Amino acid sequence: QVQLVESGGGLVQPGGSLRLSCAASGSIFSIDDMGWYRQAPGKQRELVAGITGGGRTNYADFVKGRFTISRDNAKNTLYLQMNSLKPEDTAVYYCKLAHLLYRRDYWGQGTQVTVSS
């Protein structure tokens, strides 16, 4: 099995920064694709950023230039550096791992990010 645990969320003022972490454990491999998603109240979950096992990244248009996704395969940890945060970035942020061998997705429990003055 695979476990994902997010951390690093919190309350931040507009224009501020946060770094989210997602610690993965279990039967995981560096080739597995991973990503960050978010879900605001009353809205559907949406992709924020993804990173392949090979390190290719992709971003939603609404975070390009502000957020950076990265991974440390030695530590089995996924990161999301969020800069220039806006109130509309307020949401629960989830980590996802697409397991290539098991052919299924795993999700973390989510971490709340609130951007407010």
Backbone torsions as a table, in degrees:
resi	resn	phi	psi	omega
1	GLN	NA	168.2	-178.6
2	VAL	-127.1	136.5	175.2
3	GLN	-122.4	137.7	177.7
4	LEU	-125.2	129.1	-179.3
5	VAL	-128.0	115.6	178.8
6	GLU	-88.6	154.3	174.6
7	SER	-155.1	167.6	175.3
8	GLY	103.8	-4.8	178.0
9	GLY	-72.5	172.5	179.1
10	GLY	162.3	-166.5	179.0
11	LEU	-100.3	130.1	-179.3
12	VAL	-141.2	150.3	178.4
13	GLN	-78.7	155.5	175.3
14	PRO	-54.7	137.1	-176.2
15	GLY	90.2	-9.6	-178.6
16	GLY	-82.4	-176.4	-177.0
17	SER	-131.8	152.5	172.4
18	LEU	-144.4	153.2	171.9
19	ARG	-123.4	119.4	177.0
20	LEU	-92.0	147.0	175.7
21	SER	-126.5	149.6	176.0
22	CYS	-134.1	109.2	179.4
23	ALA	-90.6	123.7	-179.1
24	ALA	-106.0	141.5	177.0
25	SER	-142.0	163.1	-178.1
26	GLY	103.5	-154.4	-176.6
27	SER	-85.2	80.0	-179.0
28	ILE	-120.3	159.5	-177.9
29	PHE	-136.0	152.6	-177.4
30	SER	-65.4	-15.2	-179.4
31	ILE	-84.3	-10.0	-179.3
32	ASP	-69.1	135.2	175.5
33	ASP	-75.4	146.9	179.6
34	MET	-136.0	162.8	-179.5
35	GLY	-163.1	166.0	173.5
36	TRP	-113.0	134.9	175.6
37	TYR	-125.2	164.4	175.3
38	ARG	-143.0	155.7	178.7
39	GLN	-140.7	116.6	176.6
40	ALA	-92.0	158.0	-179.7
41	PRO	-55.5	129.7	177.9
42	GLY	78.0	4.7	-178.5
43	LYS	-122.0	162.3	177.5
44	GLN	-78.9	156.3	175.8
45	ARG	-67.4	138.6	-177.7
46	GLU	-134.5	151.3	178.6
47	LEU	-71.2	133.7	174.4
48	VAL	-101.3	-51.7	-178.6
49	ALA	-160.9	149.8	178.3
50	GLY	-133.2	157.7	177.2
51	ILE	-144.9	131.2	-179.3
52	THR	-82.5	171.0	176.3
53	GLY	-60.6	-28.2	179.3
54	GLY	-84.9	-2.6	176.1
55	GLY	96.8	2.6	176.4
56	ARG	-72.3	138.8	-177.3
57	THR	-117.9	154.4	171.9
58	ASN	-144.7	149.8	-174.2
59	TYR	-133.5	147.2	169.7
60	ALA	-68.1	147.9	-177.5
61	ASP	-57.4	-33.4	-174.1
62	PHE	-74.5	-5.3	177.2
63	VAL	-121.2	-4.2	-178.5
64	LYS	-58.5	131.6	-179.2
65	GLY	86.5	-9.5	-179.5
66	ARG	-117.0	-36.4	-177.2
67	PHE	-109.8	150.1	176.3
68	THR	-134.8	125.8	176.9
69	ILE	-98.9	142.7	177.3
70	SER	-152.8	166.2	178.4
71	ARG	-142.7	148.5	174.8
72	ASP	-118.9	98.6	-175.9
73	ASN	-66.3	-29.0	178.5
74	ALA	-66.0	-31.0	179.9
75	LYS	-101.8	0.3	-177.6
76	ASN	52.6	45.4	-175.7
77	THR	-130.7	136.6	176.3
78	LEU	-107.5	143.4	-178.9
79	TYR	-126.6	156.3	169.9
80	LEU	-139.1	108.1	174.9
81	GLN	-87.0	121.5	-176.6
82	MET	-117.2	117.7	178.8
83	ASN	-117.3	164.0	177.9
84	SER	49.8	48.1	-176.5
85	LEU	-65.4	145.4	-179.1
86	LYS	-119.9	156.9	177.3
87	PRO	-55.1	-33.3	-179.8
88	GLU	-72.3	-6.0	173.4
89	ASP	-81.9	-6.1	179.3
90	THR	-61.7	124.4	-177.2
91	ALA	-178.6	171.4	167.2
92	VAL	-89.2	128.7	-178.0
93	TYR	-103.5	130.7	-177.0
94	TYR	-118.7	145.7	174.7
95	CYS	-99.8	138.1	177.3
96	LYS	-129.1	140.9	173.9
97	LEU	-122.4	127.0	177.0
98	ALA	-97.8	102.2	-173.5
99	HIS	-79.7	116.4	-175.3
100	LEU	-70.7	-36.3	-177.3
101	LEU	-75.4	-46.0	-178.4
102	TYR	-82.7	-12.0	178.3
103	ARG	54.7	49.1	174.6
104	ARG	-153.3	163.2	178.6
105	ASP	-98.8	145.6	173.9
106	TYR	-120.1	143.3	-178.2
107	TRP	-124.6	147.7	170.9
108	GLY	-83.3	-178.8	-176.4
109	GLN	-85.6	-12.6	177.7
110	GLY	95.7	153.1	175.6
111	THR	-136.2	134.5	-175.0
112	GLN	-80.6	131.4	172.0
113	VAL	-119.1	123.0	179.2
114	THR	-122.9	123.4	179.4
115	VAL	-111.9	109.9	-175.0
116	SER	-158.2	148.7	175.3
117	SER	-93.9	NA	NA
